[in-house]
Amino acid sequence: MSRIVVELLDLMKAEQELSKLLQKLKRNELHLRTISDGIQDWKGKSADELRSRLDVFFKGLQKQMEYIEEQKIQLAKYTYRMERVDQQ
């Protein structure tokens, strides 16, 4: 039977990468919100459609960010457990 070997440093690096990804997504979300705010005074069917699409996009983005955040938390917990096991 083979064993999977994961270095603690690799786990910590993965957690840092997830943090960087979340920061980038949050910056992009802020930029898109600025654009969205700029079209709030637009009128007509096309404007309504664009706002609707942006709303759907933001909801999807938020859901993905929450998922990544949860994965980061789980990874941090796993890393902590592995550190404790490694110290024993």
N, C-alpha and C positions, 0 to 999 in steps of 0.2 A: 504494500500500500504506500503510495506517495504522500508526502506531506507538503502543505502549502506553507511557505515561509514569507512572512511579511515583516519588514524592518519597521521599528517604531518611527524612525526618521521619515520613512516613506509615508506612514500614516499621518504624521504631523505635516509633511509637505502637501499631502492631498487636502488636508483641512485648510491650510493656507491658500491653496489654489481655489477651493470653494469660496473662501472669504473674498478673494480677489474677483472671482466671477460675480458674486453677489454685489460687490461694490460697483462693478462695471454695469451690471444690469440696472442698478438703482440710478446711476448717472444717466444712462440711456432713457430710463423711464422719466426722469426729471426733464430731460431735453424734449421728449415727446409731449409731455404735459404742457410745456411752454408753447410748443407748436399748437397743441389742441386748444389752449387758452386763446391763442391768436385767431382762431377761426370761429370762436363762439358767436361773433356778431355776423357771420355769414348767413345768408338766407337762401332758401330754396331747397328743392328736393336733393340736389347733389350735395349740398352742405349737410343736410340731415343724414344722408347716406354715409358721408365721410365721418361725421361724428359718431354714428352708430358703429361703423367699422372700427374706429379708434377705441370706442368703449369695449367692444368685444376683445380687441387686442390687449387693452390694459387689463382686463379681467383674466385673460389667459396668461399674461406676463406675471401678474400677481400670484396666480396659482402656481406657476413654475418656480417663482422666487420662494414661495412658502415651502414647496417640495424640496428645493435645494437647501434651504435653511434647516429643514427637518433632517435631511441626509447629513448635513454638517454636524448637527447636534448628535446624531447617532454615531457618526464617525468619532467625534470627540469622546463620547462615552466608551466606545470600543477601545480607543487609544488609551484612555485612562485605565481601563481594566487590564489591558496588555502590559502597561507600565507596572501596575501592581503585581501582576504575575511574574514579570521579569525580575522584580526586586526580591521575590521570595526565594 
